[in-house]
Amino acid sequence: MSLATIKRFTINEYHRLIELGFFAEDDRVELIKGEILQMAAKGKPHAVCETRLERELYKLVGELATLRGQQPITIPYYSEPEPDRVIVKNRDDDYLSSHPTAADILLLVEISDSSLKYDQETKLSVYAEAGIADYWIFNLVDNYLETYSEPYQDLQGKFGYRRKQIFLPNESVILPYFSNLVLDLSKVFPG
């Protein structure tokens, strides 16, 4: 019996499929480690948290950086996720010439309920391997913010973050790279 092999797509191949109309306009897919994956559906708490987070970040960050939501970031050569929110360095072309890469990202945020395990394991590893310095998960299952920093690779070749901190919904957290900007989590978590 022969073993089946999985076709891993490069970012260029993935873009070509998009150009050819392989996906419907409303398909919610992303490329992770060469695999094209359906993104999880969002419930009301996810949507509310996302709306509130966007509102608070716009108030805090203003023109200091660029806020992007559910738009692709490029992680060479096999991943192009669409995180719930990223804060990236300002660029004159607003990323018209290319999607942001790890070097552009100041903070990457996922909002997680049904996708929690995936965001804590698979995506965390992908983001750490890319060298994204700060990764946050708004954990709607346990109702707290998980912040990860200091990406590393262990001796077995696995990627992760050295530091993990938990912030409760009634606490505040300082935004990475902006030591004077404090996010009040009570204004972000739903209910």
MDAnalysis code that builds the backbone (N, CA, C; Angstrom):
import MDAnalysis as mda
import numpy as np

u = mda.Universe.empty(573, n_residues=191, atom_resindex=np.repeat(np.arange(191), 3), trajectory=True)
u.add_TopologyAttr("name", ["N", "CA", "C"] * 191)
u.add_TopologyAttr("resid", np.arange(1, 192))
u.add_TopologyAttr("resname", ["MET", "SER", "LEU", "ALA", "THR", "ILE", "LYS", "ARG", "PHE", "THR", "ILE", "ASN", "GLU", "TYR", "HIS", "ARG", "LEU", "ILE", "GLU", "LEU", "GLY", "PHE", "PHE", "ALA", "GLU", "ASP", "ASP", "ARG", "VAL", "GLU", "LEU", "ILE", "LYS", "GLY", "GLU", "ILE", "LEU", "GLN", "MET", "ALA", "ALA", "LYS", "GLY", "LYS", "PRO", "HIS", "ALA", "VAL", "CYS", "GLU", "THR", "ARG", "LEU", "GLU", "ARG", "GLU", "LEU", "TYR", "LYS", "LEU", "VAL", "GLY", "GLU", "LEU", "ALA", "THR", "LEU", "ARG", "GLY", "GLN", "GLN", "PRO", "ILE", "THR", "ILE", "PRO", "TYR", "TYR", "SER", "GLU", "PRO", "GLU", "PRO", "ASP", "ARG", "VAL", "ILE", "VAL", "LYS", "ASN", "ARG", "ASP", "ASP", "ASP", "TYR", "LEU", "SER", "SER", "HIS", "PRO", "THR", "ALA", "ALA", "ASP", "ILE", "LEU", "LEU", "LEU", "VAL", "GLU", "ILE", "SER", "ASP", "SER", "SER", "LEU", "LYS", "TYR", "ASP", "GLN", "GLU", "THR", "LYS", "LEU", "SER", "VAL", "TYR", "ALA", "GLU", "ALA", "GLY", "ILE", "ALA", "ASP", "TYR", "TRP", "ILE", "PHE", "ASN", "LEU", "VAL", "ASP", "ASN", "TYR", "LEU", "GLU", "THR", "TYR", "SER", "GLU", "PRO", "TYR", "GLN", "ASP", "LEU", "GLN", "GLY", "LYS", "PHE", "GLY", "TYR", "ARG", "ARG", "LYS", "GLN", "ILE", "PHE", "LEU", "PRO", "ASN", "GLU", "SER", "VAL", "ILE", "LEU", "PRO", "TYR", "PHE", "SER", "ASN", "LEU", "VAL", "LEU", "ASP", "LEU", "SER", "LYS", "VAL", "PHE", "PRO", "GLY"])
u.atoms.positions = np.array([
    [0.851, -1.174, 0.000],
    [0.000, 0.000, 0.000],
    [0.900, 1.241, 0.000],
    [0.601, 2.172, -0.876],
    [1.397, 3.402, -0.930],
    [0.779, 4.460, -0.024],
    [1.641, 5.270, 0.531],
    [1.181, 6.354, 1.388],
    [0.818, 7.562, 0.541],
    [-0.241, 8.213, 0.906],
    [-0.646, 9.435, 0.208],
    [0.252, 10.576, 0.672],
    [0.549, 11.473, -0.232],
    [1.309, 12.662, 0.145],
    [0.388, 13.864, 0.064],
    [0.610, 14.773, 0.968],
    [-0.199, 15.987, 1.021],
    [0.491, 17.049, 0.170],
    [-0.270, 17.721, -0.668],
    [0.267, 18.833, -1.463],
    [0.340, 20.068, -0.576],
    [1.513, 20.596, -0.388],
    [1.708, 21.838, 0.363],
    [1.848, 22.967, -0.649],
    [1.060, 23.995, -0.459],
    [1.068, 25.130, -1.368],
    [2.045, 26.197, -0.888],
    [2.744, 26.804, -1.818],
    [3.559, 27.980, -1.499],
    [2.621, 29.188, -1.497],
    [3.110, 30.290, -1.008],
    [2.316, 31.520, -1.025],
    [1.993, 31.921, -2.457],
    [2.968, 31.798, -3.363],
    [2.717, 32.154, -4.768],
    [1.644, 31.269, -5.390],
    [1.667, 29.967, -5.093],
    [0.638, 29.066, -5.620],
    [-0.729, 29.417, -5.045],
    [-0.768, 29.737, -3.771],
    [-2.004, 30.134, -3.109],
    [-2.581, 31.396, -3.761],
    [-1.720, 32.390, -4.015],
    [-2.168, 33.615, -4.679],
    [-2.698, 33.321, -6.072],
    [-2.064, 32.389, -6.765],
    [-2.509, 32.028, -8.116],
    [-3.910, 31.407, -8.058],
    [-4.155, 30.556, -7.062],
    [-5.491, 29.966, -6.908],
    [-6.540, 31.046, -6.664],
    [-6.176, 32.054, -5.877],
    [-7.090, 33.168, -5.618],
    [-7.373, 33.921, -6.914],
    [-6.306, 34.226, -7.667],
    [-6.453, 34.943, -8.945],
    [-7.323, 34.171, -9.929],
    [-7.217, 32.849, -9.929],
    [-7.984, 32.008, -10.851],
    [-9.434, 31.827, -10.406],
    [-9.801, 32.391, -9.255],
    [-11.168, 32.289, -8.772],
    [-11.491, 30.943, -8.144],
    [-10.470, 30.258, -7.665],
    [-10.663, 28.942, -7.050],
    [-11.548, 29.023, -5.810],
    [-11.496, 30.147, -5.116],
    [-12.300, 30.338, -3.909],
    [-13.425, 31.320, -4.200],
    [-14.582, 31.085, -3.583],
    [-15.706, 32.014, -3.708],
    [-15.393, 33.279, -2.922],
    [-16.043, 34.354, -3.280],
    [-15.823, 35.658, -2.650],
    [-15.948, 35.599, -1.128],
    [-16.908, 34.810, -0.640],
    [-17.148, 34.759, 0.802],
    [-16.479, 33.573, 1.496],
    [-15.617, 32.832, 0.781],
    [-14.859, 31.755, 1.422],
    [-13.890, 32.356, 2.425],
    [-13.878, 31.805, 3.622],
    [-12.964, 32.281, 4.667],
    [-11.865, 31.239, 4.836],
    [-10.789, 31.413, 4.071],
    [-9.678, 30.467, 4.108],
    [-8.378, 31.212, 4.378],
    [-7.391, 30.451, 4.867],
    [-6.056, 31.000, 5.042],
    [-5.050, 29.882, 4.815],
    [-3.831, 30.269, 4.501],
    [-2.756, 29.321, 4.240],
    [-1.893, 29.199, 5.496],
    [-1.827, 27.984, 6.057],
    [-1.024, 27.727, 7.255],
    [-0.135, 26.518, 6.977],
    [1.167, 26.728, 7.015],
    [2.146, 25.663, 6.789],
    [1.869, 24.907, 5.483],
    [1.477, 25.648, 4.448],
    [1.248, 25.059, 3.143],
    [-0.118, 24.450, 2.934],
    [-0.959, 24.433, 3.967],
    [-2.299, 23.876, 3.851],
    [-3.328, 24.993, 3.797],
    [-4.301, 24.853, 2.915],
    [-5.388, 25.823, 2.816],
    [-6.487, 25.363, 3.770],
    [-6.733, 26.195, 4.775],
    [-7.659, 25.814, 5.840],
    [-8.858, 26.751, 5.901],
    [-10.016, 26.157, 6.179],
    [-11.240, 26.924, 6.403],
    [-11.126, 27.587, 7.764],
    [-11.404, 28.880, 7.836],
    [-11.352, 29.594, 9.104],
    [-12.634, 29.309, 9.890],
    [-12.507, 29.251, 11.204],
    [-13.646, 28.960, 12.077],
    [-14.695, 30.072, 11.997],
    [-15.929, 29.667, 12.099],
    [-17.032, 30.643, 12.143],
    [-16.951, 31.412, 13.462],
    [-17.443, 32.638, 13.434],
    [-17.392, 33.492, 14.622],
    [-18.752, 33.583, 15.279],
    [-18.755, 33.388, 16.586],
    [-19.979, 33.569, 17.351],
    [-20.116, 35.023, 17.786],
    [-21.207, 35.319, 18.453],
    [-21.458, 36.684, 18.911],
    [-20.393, 37.194, 19.872],
    [-19.960, 36.410, 20.886],
    [-18.913, 36.925, 21.790],
    [-17.626, 37.293, 21.042],
    [-17.252, 36.483, 20.051],
    [-16.063, 36.770, 19.239],
    [-16.239, 38.100, 18.515],
    [-17.375, 38.267, 17.874],
    [-17.645, 39.490, 17.117],
    [-17.648, 40.723, 18.018],
    [-18.256, 40.599, 19.206],
    [-18.315, 41.725, 20.142],
    [-16.909, 42.074, 20.636],
    [-16.133, 41.063, 20.994],
    [-14.761, 41.292, 21.469],
    [-13.939, 41.976, 20.376],
    [-14.099, 41.509, 19.154],
    [-13.366, 42.091, 18.024],
    [-13.752, 43.561, 17.804],
    [-15.024, 43.858, 17.857],
    [-15.503, 45.232, 17.690],
    [-14.957, 46.138, 18.785],
    [-15.040, 45.675, 20.021],
    [-14.563, 46.476, 21.154],
    [-13.048, 46.678, 21.107],
    [-12.322, 45.615, 20.746],
    [-10.866, 45.717, 20.646],
    [-10.484, 46.737, 19.577],
    [-11.135, 46.658, 18.432],
    [-10.859, 47.603, 17.345],
    [-11.098, 49.039, 17.810],
    [-12.209, 49.276, 18.477],
    [-12.551, 50.613, 18.954],
    [-11.473, 51.145, 19.909],
    [-11.066, 50.318, 20.871],
    [-10.090, 50.757, 21.876],
    [-8.706, 50.957, 21.261],
    [-8.319, 50.086, 20.352],
    [-6.997, 50.233, 19.724],
    [-6.932, 51.498, 18.871],
    [-8.005, 51.800, 18.144],
    [-8.007, 53.035, 17.350],
    [-7.855, 54.262, 18.237],
    [-8.533, 54.233, 19.391],
    [-8.404, 55.361, 20.322],
    [-6.968, 55.507, 20.820],
    [-6.339, 54.386, 21.160],
    [-4.995, 54.418, 21.733],
    [-3.897, 54.675, 20.696],
    [-3.933, 53.932, 19.603],
    [-2.825, 53.935, 18.646],
    [-2.894, 55.118, 17.677],
    [-4.104, 55.474, 17.263],
    [-4.259, 56.613, 16.348],
    [-3.356, 56.495, 15.137],
    [-2.506, 57.502, 14.940],
    [-1.613, 57.551, 13.773],
    [-0.222, 56.978, 14.064],
    [-0.002, 56.454, 15.267],
    [1.322, 55.942, 15.644],
    [1.708, 54.684, 14.879],
    [0.717, 53.931, 14.439],
    [0.949, 52.686, 13.709],
    [-0.297, 52.414, 12.868],
    [-0.266, 51.318, 12.110],
    [-1.387, 50.942, 11.262],
    [-2.096, 49.739, 11.873],
    [-3.417, 49.822, 11.965],
    [-4.225, 48.716, 12.471],
    [-4.834, 47.976, 11.291],
    [-4.739, 46.665, 11.328],
    [-5.323, 45.828, 10.277],
    [-6.115, 44.716, 10.936],
    [-7.251, 44.401, 10.358],
    [-8.087, 43.337, 10.892],
    [-8.460, 42.338, 9.831],
    [-8.222, 41.050, 10.119],
    [-8.572, 39.954, 9.223],
    [-8.074, 40.197, 7.808],
    [-6.848, 40.657, 7.721],
    [-6.181, 40.846, 6.441],
    [-4.892, 40.031, 6.480],
    [-4.443, 39.551, 5.329],
    [-3.305, 38.639, 5.315],
    [-2.001, 39.267, 5.811],
    [-1.197, 38.418, 6.436],
    [0.204, 38.714, 6.708],
    [0.992, 37.605, 6.021],
    [2.210, 37.892, 5.622],
    [3.007, 36.909, 4.899],
    [4.106, 36.359, 5.790],
    [4.107, 35.035, 5.893],
    [5.156, 34.329, 6.626],
    [5.792, 33.356, 5.634],
    [6.965, 33.730, 5.102],
    [7.580, 32.878, 4.073],
    [7.755, 31.448, 4.581],
    [7.575, 30.487, 3.767],
    [7.159, 30.495, 2.377],
    [5.804, 29.810, 2.225],
    [5.292, 29.368, 3.360],
    [4.111, 28.511, 3.289],
    [2.935, 28.961, 4.159],
    [2.934, 30.171, 4.670],
    [1.812, 30.607, 5.509],
    [1.398, 32.035, 5.180],
    [0.102, 32.216, 5.101],
    [-0.469, 33.546, 4.937],
    [-1.764, 33.611, 5.753],
    [-1.599, 33.660, 7.094],
    [-2.777, 33.730, 7.956],
    [-3.452, 35.101, 7.885],
    [-4.671, 35.144, 8.384],
    [-5.431, 36.392, 8.472],
    [-5.854, 36.580, 9.925],
    [-4.929, 37.083, 10.752],
    [-5.236, 37.237, 12.178],
    [-6.376, 38.228, 12.410],
    [-7.010, 38.094, 13.567],
    [-8.123, 38.993, 13.890],
    [-7.684, 40.448, 13.924],
    [-6.477, 40.704, 14.421],
    [-5.999, 42.090, 14.510],
    [-4.487, 42.083, 14.530],
    [-3.879, 43.005, 13.787],
    [-2.440, 43.246, 13.901],
    [-2.203, 44.744, 13.978],
    [-1.180, 45.092, 14.729],
    [-0.671, 46.460, 14.730],
    [0.667, 46.372, 14.013],
    [0.788, 47.110, 12.910],
    [2.012, 47.074, 12.110],
    [2.606, 48.476, 12.005],
    [3.884, 48.508, 11.653],
    [4.558, 49.784, 11.441],
    [3.866, 50.528, 10.311],
    [3.819, 51.844, 10.417],
    [3.281, 52.657, 9.327],
    [4.178, 52.509, 8.108],
    [3.568, 52.486, 6.945],
    [4.308, 52.434, 5.697],
    [3.610, 53.355, 4.711],
    [4.381, 54.072, 3.910],
    [3.817, 55.069, 2.996],
    [2.733, 54.499, 2.084],
    [2.911, 53.254, 1.628],
    [1.935, 52.685, 0.688],
    [0.820, 51.904, 1.382],
    [0.781, 51.952, 2.723],
    [-0.232, 51.210, 3.496],
    [-0.288, 49.733, 3.097],
    [0.853, 49.182, 2.722],
    [1.018, 47.772, 2.377],
    [0.344, 47.398, 1.060],
    [0.282, 48.346, 0.139],
    [-0.241, 48.058, -1.190],
    [0.716, 47.145, -1.958],
    [2.019, 47.350, -1.811],
    [3.000, 46.573, -2.583],
    [3.192, 45.160, -2.036],
    [2.904, 44.933, -0.765],
    [3.011, 43.592, -0.181],
    [2.338, 43.577, 1.184],
    [1.879, 42.397, 1.559],
    [1.295, 42.241, 2.894],
    [2.394, 42.407, 3.945],
    [2.034, 42.765, 5.165],
    [3.036, 42.861, 6.224],
    [3.726, 41.515, 6.469],
    [4.988, 41.591, 6.855],
    [5.749, 40.416, 7.255],
    [6.043, 40.542, 8.752],
    [6.701, 39.542, 9.301],
    [7.017, 39.542, 10.734],
    [7.767, 40.807, 11.145],
    [8.642, 41.300, 10.288],
    [9.434, 42.490, 10.615],
    [8.567, 43.741, 10.768],
    [7.384, 43.742, 10.170],
    [6.475, 44.893, 10.226],
    [5.538, 44.844, 11.433],
    [5.379, 43.677, 12.031],
    [4.340, 43.454, 13.040],
    [4.811, 43.850, 14.436],
    [4.054, 44.748, 15.050],
    [4.324, 45.175, 16.422],
    [3.532, 44.325, 17.426],
    [2.344, 43.908, 17.035],
    [1.511, 43.047, 17.877],
    [0.543, 42.284, 16.990],
    [0.398, 40.997, 17.254],
    [-0.549, 40.157, 16.527],
    [-1.554, 39.611, 17.534],
    [-2.847, 39.692, 17.204],
    [-3.906, 39.301, 18.134],
    [-4.871, 38.326, 17.460],
    [-5.161, 37.239, 18.176],
    [-6.242, 36.336, 17.793],
    [-7.294, 36.380, 18.891],
    [-8.561, 36.288, 18.497],
    [-9.670, 36.198, 19.440],
    [-10.189, 34.771, 19.321],
    [-10.207, 34.049, 20.429],
    [-10.411, 32.600, 20.349],
    [-11.536, 32.104, 21.230],
    [-12.398, 31.341, 20.603],
    [-13.377, 30.545, 21.342],
    [-13.288, 29.128, 20.796],
    [-13.965, 28.822, 19.695],
    [-13.892, 27.473, 19.124],
    [-12.499, 27.154, 18.565],
    [-11.700, 28.161, 18.249],
    [-10.369, 27.951, 17.667],
    [-9.247, 28.019, 18.709],
    [-9.583, 27.985, 19.999],
    [-8.590, 28.225, 21.045],
    [-7.389, 27.290, 20.969],
    [-7.608, 26.002, 20.920],
    [-6.496, 25.034, 20.897],
    [-5.621, 25.267, 19.667],
    [-6.238, 25.506, 18.537],
    [-5.510, 25.766, 17.290],
    [-4.650, 27.030, 17.415],
    [-5.215, 28.083, 18.010],
    [-4.477, 29.342, 18.178],
    [-3.348, 29.200, 19.195],
    [-3.563, 28.373, 20.220],
    [-2.547, 28.172, 21.263],
    [-1.428, 27.236, 20.823],
    [-1.681, 26.411, 19.844],
    [-0.680, 25.430, 19.431],
    [-0.153, 25.714, 18.027],
    [-0.967, 25.452, 17.020],
    [-0.506, 25.581, 15.632],
    [-0.108, 27.007, 15.291],
    [-1.028, 27.954, 15.499],
    [-0.712, 29.334, 15.124],
    [0.396, 29.911, 15.987],
    [0.405, 29.591, 17.276],
    [1.468, 30.068, 18.153],
    [2.828, 29.627, 17.619],
    [2.935, 28.385, 17.213],
    [4.187, 27.862, 16.674],
    [4.584, 28.573, 15.381],
    [3.620, 28.793, 14.494],
    [3.880, 29.487, 13.227],
    [4.359, 30.917, 13.495],
    [3.691, 31.614, 14.397],
    [4.058, 33.000, 14.701],
    [5.420, 33.082, 15.390],
    [5.701, 32.151, 16.291],
    [7.008, 32.137, 16.960],
    [8.125, 31.845, 15.960],
    [7.898, 30.878, 15.077],
    [8.908, 30.542, 14.073],
    [9.202, 31.736, 13.175],
    [8.187, 32.528, 12.880],
    [8.364, 33.711, 12.031],
    [9.096, 34.833, 12.763],
    [9.208, 34.710, 14.090],
    [9.884, 35.748, 14.865],
    [8.985, 36.894, 15.270],
    [7.678, 36.675, 15.258],
    [6.740, 37.713, 15.705],
    [6.905, 37.845, 17.216],
    [7.334, 39.017, 17.644],
    [7.770, 39.209, 19.030],
    [6.639, 39.145, 20.047],
    [5.465, 39.640, 19.690],
    [4.364, 39.707, 20.647],
    [3.080, 39.169, 20.030],
    [2.516, 38.161, 20.693],
    [1.313, 37.474, 20.233],
    [0.332, 37.423, 21.405],
    [-0.889, 37.902, 21.160],
    [-1.921, 37.888, 22.190],
    [-3.084, 37.011, 21.740],
    [-3.663, 36.309, 22.706],
    [-4.893, 35.553, 22.466],
    [-5.944, 36.039, 23.468],
    [-7.024, 36.599, 22.946],
    [-8.181, 36.897, 23.784],
    [-8.939, 35.584, 23.928],
    [-8.700, 34.902, 25.044],
    [-9.249, 33.585, 25.323],
    [-10.668, 33.762, 25.866],
    [-11.660, 33.520, 24.996],
    [-13.056, 33.701, 25.394],
    [-13.623, 32.457, 26.070],
    [-12.873, 31.354, 26.072],
    [-13.287, 30.142, 26.777],
    [-13.053, 30.320, 28.276],
    [-11.848, 30.763, 28.634],
    [-11.484, 30.959, 30.034],
    [-11.655, 32.407, 30.492],
    [-11.984, 33.284, 29.547],
    [-12.269, 34.691, 29.808],
    [-11.070, 35.454, 30.377],
    [-9.936, 35.357, 29.686],
    [-8.772, 36.171, 30.015],
    [-7.894, 36.358, 28.777],
    [-6.969, 37.303, 28.890],
    [-6.012, 37.585, 27.819],
    [-4.726, 36.819, 28.098],
    [-4.246, 36.101, 27.093],
    [-2.951, 35.429, 27.162],
    [-1.978, 36.249, 26.322],
    [-0.883, 36.689, 26.913],
    [0.135, 37.414, 26.142],
    [1.385, 36.548, 26.059],
    [1.942, 36.472, 24.870],
    [3.149, 35.687, 24.621],
    [4.224, 36.617, 24.066],
    [5.464, 36.411, 24.528],
    [6.585, 37.205, 24.009],
    [7.862, 36.367, 24.059],
    [8.873, 36.845, 23.404],
    [10.183, 36.212, 23.316],
    [10.135, 34.847, 22.614],
    [9.956, 34.862, 21.291],
    [9.932, 33.601, 20.552],
    [11.278, 32.872, 20.657],
    [11.208, 31.536, 20.618],
    [12.419, 30.729, 20.694],
    [12.190, 29.413, 19.952],
    [13.290, 28.692, 19.715],
    [13.245, 27.345, 19.155],
    [13.928, 26.413, 20.146],
    [13.255, 25.298, 20.509],
    [13.863, 24.381, 21.464],
    [14.835, 23.425, 20.765],
    [15.472, 22.573, 21.522],
    [16.501, 21.683, 20.975],
    [15.935, 20.619, 20.043],
    [14.621, 20.382, 20.113],
    [13.974, 19.436, 19.196],
    [13.460, 20.129, 17.930],
    [13.681, 21.438, 17.832],
    [13.273, 22.178, 16.644],
    [11.882, 22.776, 16.716],
    [11.201, 22.641, 17.848],
    [9.855, 23.203, 17.984],
    [9.962, 24.672, 18.387],
    [8.962, 25.448, 17.941],
    [8.944, 26.877, 18.225],
    [7.867, 27.216, 19.240],
    [8.161, 28.205, 20.065],
    [7.209, 28.666, 21.065],
    [7.635, 30.020, 21.591],
    [7.048, 30.415, 22.700],
    [7.370, 31.685, 23.342],
    [7.834, 31.408, 24.769],
    [8.891, 32.107, 25.176],
    [9.439, 31.926, 26.521],
    [8.499, 32.469, 27.598],
    [7.848, 33.573, 27.296],
    [7.012, 34.223, 28.311],
    [5.535, 34.143, 27.951],
    [4.757, 33.762, 28.962],
    [3.302, 33.784, 28.838],
    [2.775, 34.464, 30.096],
    [1.896, 35.434, 29.888],
    [1.250, 36.099, 31.019],
    [-0.252, 36.059, 30.818],
    [-0.957, 36.027, 31.915],
    [-2.421, 36.031, 31.903],
    [-2.887, 37.358, 32.500],
    [-3.839, 38.003, 31.808],
    [-4.476, 39.223, 32.309],
    [-5.979, 38.975, 32.382],
    [-6.559, 39.300, 33.510],
    [-7.991, 39.109, 33.720],
    [-8.778, 40.246, 33.096],
    [-10.066, 40.021, 32.831],
    [-10.879, 41.037, 32.153],
    [-11.034, 42.351, 32.908],
    [-10.725, 42.367, 34.192],
    [-10.835, 43.614, 34.968],
    [-9.477, 44.298, 35.118],
    [-8.473, 43.841, 34.369],
    [-7.127, 44.407, 34.445],
    [-6.805, 45.213, 33.189],
    [-5.644, 45.824, 33.201],
    [-5.157, 46.586, 32.043],
    [-3.811, 46.020, 31.631],
    [-3.453, 46.246, 30.375],
    [-2.191, 45.740, 29.840],
    [-1.553, 46.826, 28.969],
    [-0.232, 46.923, 29.053],
    [0.514, 47.898, 28.247],
    [0.741, 47.315, 26.852],
    [0.514, 48.114, 25.827],
    [0.748, 47.654, 24.457],
    [2.245, 47.548, 24.184],
    [2.688, 46.443, 23.583],
    [4.104, 46.327, 23.221],
    [4.512, 47.475, 22.299],
    [5.720, 47.961, 22.467],
    [6.305, 49.048, 21.675],
    [5.737, 50.430, 22.025],
    [4.696, 50.468, 22.840],
    [4.072, 51.737, 23.206],
    [3.895, 51.756, 24.724],
    [4.967, 52.002, 25.449],
    [4.952, 51.881, 26.907],
    [3.992, 52.849, 27.593],
    [3.548, 53.864, 26.880],
    [2.610, 54.825, 27.474],
    [1.156, 54.530, 27.098],
    [0.910, 53.470, 26.329],
    [-0.458, 53.136, 25.918],
    [-0.963, 51.921, 26.690],
    [-2.034, 52.121, 27.443],
    [-2.575, 51.082, 28.309],
    [-3.979, 50.711, 27.838],
    [-4.192, 49.422, 27.593],
    [-5.486, 48.913, 27.150],
    [-6.264, 48.400, 28.363],
    [-7.432, 48.975, 28.591],
    [-8.331, 48.572, 29.675],
    [-9.151, 47.381, 29.162],
    [-8.864, 46.196, 29.671],
    [-9.511, 44.981, 29.172],
    [-11.006, 44.928, 29.480],
    [-11.460, 45.662, 30.480],
    [-12.893, 45.675, 30.786],
    [-13.694, 46.313, 29.649],
    [-13.028, 47.081, 28.796],
    [-13.686, 47.700, 27.649],
    [-13.637, 46.814, 26.401],
    [-12.972, 45.650, 26.534],
    [-12.802, 44.759, 25.379],
    [-13.581, 43.468, 25.526],
    [-13.471, 42.813, 26.678],
    [-14.147, 41.519, 26.853],
    [-15.659, 41.676, 26.827],
    [-16.346, 40.772, 26.141],
    [-17.818, 40.866, 26.089],
    [-18.441, 40.518, 27.442],
    [-19.590, 41.124, 27.696],
    [-20.412, 40.816, 28.847],
    [-19.763, 41.051, 30.131],
])
